């Protein structure tokens, strides 16, 4: 099975709430703080990858966000990279213990 590619997370504000948006999977979370929405998004990604591996459906995870978000990325500032650790079963199936994530912040 192919490894999970690096992911891109765009962090921005919508309706006065922080949003963390994984552009390759079009998953997003909202909440009361930037740190919390990013943590919740990483948890969602980890859970979804685990379920996809269990169902042999990794290809279904990837549905890119609409073009407008990719355009916002071009004007965003890098926040740095991080790795999302994977549980044992997905890590073994993917031959990787983590998913690389690049984070960017976008002005409102």
N, C-alpha and C positions, 0 to 999 in steps of 0.2 A: 504494500500500500504506500502511496506517496506521502511524503511529509507535509505537514501543514505549512503553507507559506507564511512569510512575515505578514503581519497585519498592520493597518494604519488606523489610529484612533484620533478623531478630530473632536476637540473640546470647545464648546461654544455656549452662548446663552440664548435661550429662546423663552419668551414670555417671563422674563426675570428669573428663570431657573437654569442652572447649569445642565448641559447635555453632554454626554460622552457617546460618540457614534463610531462604530467600527465600519469603515467604508467598504471593505471587501465582503462583509457578511450582511451589511445593512441592519445590524443590531444597534439599538440605542437605549440609553437609560437616562432618566431625569431625576432630580432630587434637590436637596437643600444645600449641598456643598459640592464643589468640584472634586475633592478627594473621594467623597462617598459615591458619586456617580461613576467615576472611573473604576473604583473597587467593585461596584455592582456589575459594571459591564464586563470586567475581567472574570468575575464569577459566572456570568451568563455564558461567556465564550467557552470557559472551561467545561461547564455542564453540557453545552451543545456539542462540543467536540467529543466528549465522552459518549453521549448518546449516539452521535453519528458513527463512531467507531463500533459501538455495540451493534448497530443496525447495518453495518457495512454501507453507509450512505454518506461518506465524507464529502462527495461532490455536491450534495444538496445544500451544504452549508454556505456555499459561495454564490451569493446573488448581490452584485455590486449595488451600492447606494446610487440614487439618482445623480445625474451629471452635475447638478447645481452644487452638491456637496464636494465633489471632486474639484470643482472650480474654486470653491472656498479654500480648499487645501492648498492650492497654488499661492494663496496670499497669507497663509497661516505661518506662525512662528513655531519652530521645533521646540518641544519640551524635553526631548531625550527619549531614550529607549528603555525598555523594561522587558523582562521575560515572565510569562505566565506559566507557573509550574503545572504539569499535567499529572493526573492520577496514574497509578501504575499500569492499568490495562491499556488506556490510550497511548501512554508513553511507549510501551512495548510494541504496540501495533504500528505506531508511527515512527519508531526508531528515533524518538526525540523526547527528552524529558521536559521540554518547555516550548512555548510559542514565543517567538520574538515579536515585539510590538513597538512601533514607532508612534510617539504621541506628538500632536501639534495643537496649538491654541489659536483660535480664530477670533478676531475682533467682531463685535456685534454689528 
